[in-house]
């Protein structure tokens, strides 16, 4: 399958990939799930079931949304709407104090900060320029008053030397996967949108 790629590198300012984020506006929040490497994935849209898989406990199917936001090499903060709470995590998770002002840590299992079914009202990209970090952040606002904020983080230095001639893949700050394609943002001031053939 071939893909169309729209790579971009931007200077500091308003990111030019905002139109791709419009696919998320109006979609209902379904659930969040932590995945490999402490990555948080927020699922939106229609609930789908993956193919049947088997393990030693029997058959199972993964649930996922038609739209998913993967918070990979980034720090993130989720502010609750109906219950004043905050959840944060990711690499170098050090949310700015003003983001968490007046809220307490919530129990995300019993009281998820985002109400299931709350629709996305805005997806707003922004540029970040602070010590050791240049990149693109994202704020998602939902109808229940909650919001998710994604912040790029400094690149981690490898503790062990990498063999000469070996290259490691870059880890994106965040990705938005939709039926129309995948928006990959970061690290740094880079982004790319890939579209499956026929879409």
HELIX and SHEET records of a PDB file:
HELIX    1   1 UNK A   18  UNK A   21  1                                   4    
HELIX    2   2 UNK A   36  UNK A   38  5                                   3    
HELIX    3   3 UNK A   97  UNK A   99  5                                   3    
SHEET    1   A 7 UNK A   3  UNK A   9  0                                        
SHEET    2   A 7 UNK A 190  UNK A 196 -1                                        
SHEET    3   A 7 UNK A 181  UNK A 185 -1                                        
SHEET    4   A 7 UNK A 174  UNK A 178 -1                                        
SHEET    5   A 7 UNK A  63  UNK A  71 -1                                        
SHEET    6   A 7 UNK A  39  UNK A  49 -1                                        
SHEET    7   A 7 UNK A  29  UNK A  35 -1                                        
SHEET    1   B 2 UNK A  53  UNK A  55  0                                        
SHEET    2   B 2 UNK A  58  UNK A  60 -1                                        
SHEET    1   C 6 UNK A 104  UNK A 105  0                                        
SHEET    2   C 6 UNK A  85  UNK A  90  1                                        
SHEET    3   C 6 UNK A  74  UNK A  79 -1                                        
SHEET    4   C 6 UNK A 147  UNK A 152 -1                                        
SHEET    5   C 6 UNK A 133  UNK A 142 -1                                        
SHEET    6   C 6 UNK A 120  UNK A 130 -1                                        
END                                                                             
